């Protein structure tokens, strides 16, 4: 299951205060480390969206605590058999929750540039992006697929990003991608088959 909230641009400082008040202290402090209100809102709302998903899918009403893995992948301290992943950007927040490892990424369309594309895309992917009627959307699609895969494995950036989607060790992974051109984001979900 995954949940998306793409109305965060309408989030006011008053809404942020209300959201922060609903967080456990450790998550509130994490949110307040962000310099700008937008980052604080994304951090706070992503946690609340996770709580909503846990309540809907598993009937869990308590606020979860995170354990952070070696490469930064979080897990649930109280529920080690439930996996989740969170992503956020200016355009939205995405949360994936499952009984097996999962990775999710949401990115704004238009974030990348040609230098970044040449650094992270294979020659075939770069050509695909260049031939696309919307190269920025195609870059966002490819980037979120790679990021969701990295987040699924929890290994960090240990593989060559250019070749990541074609490595045989990931043949047992299914990645689904959705573009929302109206709201300006790409979203990818990665799960083992």
N, C-alpha and C positions, 0 to 999 in steps of 0.2 A: 504494500500500500504506500502511496505517496500523496502528500498534501502540498498545495501551492497557495501562497497568499501573494497576490500581485497588486494590492491596493496600498502599499506602504508609502507611496509618494504623497498620499493624502493624510499622512500621519502627522498630527500636530504635537507641539511640546506638551500640551495637557494630556494627550493620549499617552505620550512617553512616560510621564509621571505615573499615570494609572498602571501602565504595564510594568514599570520598575517596581511598584509596590506589590505586585503579584509574584515577584521572583524570590527565590531563596537568596540569602545574603551573598553567597559565593557567586551566583550568576549575575546579581545586580552589580557587584564589584567588577565583574568581567565586562559587563555592558558599559559601565561608566569609564572604563579604560579607553574606549574609543573617543577620539578627539571631537568628532562632530556628532550632532544629533542623529543624522542618518545612520551612522554606524551603530550608535547606541540602540536605536529603534530596531535595526536588523537583528542585533544580538538578542535583545529582549524578546522580540516577536518570534524568532526562530525557536527559542526555548518554549514559549507558550504554545506554539504550533505543535511541537513535539509532545508536550503534555496533552494537548487535545487529541492527537493521534493515538497516544497510548491509552487514553480513556475510551476512545471510540473502538479501537481494535482489540484491546485486551482487558478493558474494564479497570485499568490502573488509575487510581485517583491521586496517589501520593506523588509529590514532586520528586523526580529522579535526580540522582547524583551521578556524575560521570567519573569513569576511570579513563585516563589518557594513555594510549599505547605508545610504544617506542617511537613511532613516526608521527604521532599526533592524532591517530584515529581514536575517537571516543567510544566507550561502551557504557552500559548501564550497570552501576555497582550492584543494585538490588535485583536486577533481572538479567543475568549473564546469557540467558538463552534468547533474549530479544535483541536484535541488532537494529541500529539506526544510523542515519547519516543526515547531516544538515548542510545546506548551502544557502548563501544569500548574496544579493547584489542590489544595486539601486532600483532595479525593476521588480524584484520579488524575492520571496523566501520559499525554499523547497525543503521538505523533510520526507525521508523514506524510512519506513519501519517494516521489519520482516523477521521471520524465524531463522533466517540465514544471513550471512554477510551481504551488505548492500552498499552501493555508492551512488551519490546523486550530486549533480552540479547544475547550477543556474548561473547564466552570465548574460550581461547586457549585450545586445547586438551593437556592433560598432566599436567595441572596446579594443580590438586588436589593430595592429598596423602591419605593414609589409615586412618590416624587420623582424617582428615577433613571429609572423607567419613562416618566414623562411627558417627561423630557428627551431620551431616546434612541429612543422608539418613535413611529411615525406615529400619527395618530388611528385609522386602521383597525387597526393592530397593537395599540394600547392597548385598543381595544374587544374584539378577539380575546382578549387576555389576561384582561380582566375577565369575559368570558363563559365562559372555560375552567373545567372542573371543578377544575383545579389551576393557578391563576394563577401561582404561583411557578415551576412547571415550564415553563409557557408562556413566561414572561419569559426563563428560562434558554435555552429553545429559540431564541427570537428573538435574544437577545443573542449567543449563540455563532455564529449564522448571520452576523450583522453583523461580529463580530470575525474569523471565518474569512475573510470576504470582504476585509476590510482587510488581513489578513495575507497573503492570496493576492497582492494587487496590490503590496504593499510601498510604497504611496504614503503611508502614515500616515493620520491622521484629517483628510484634506483635503476630504472630502465631508460633507454634512449627514447625520448618523447617522439622523435620523428618516426620511429618504427613501432611504437607502442601498440597501435591497433592491429598490426599484422603479426605480432609475435605469437608463435604456436602455443605458448603456455596459457594464452588467453582464449583458446578455441572453445572452451567450455563456458564462456561468458556471453550472456545476451545483453546487448545495450539497446535501449529504446530512446529515441530522441524526439522532442517536440519543439517546434518553432512557434512562437507567438509574436507575429510581426506587429500586431496591433499594440501590444504592451511592450514590445522591443526586447524580447529575451529568447534564449535557447535553453532547453532543459534536457539533460540526459540522465537516465537511470541505468545502472549496471548491476546485474545479478548473475550468480552462477546458475547454470541450467540444471 
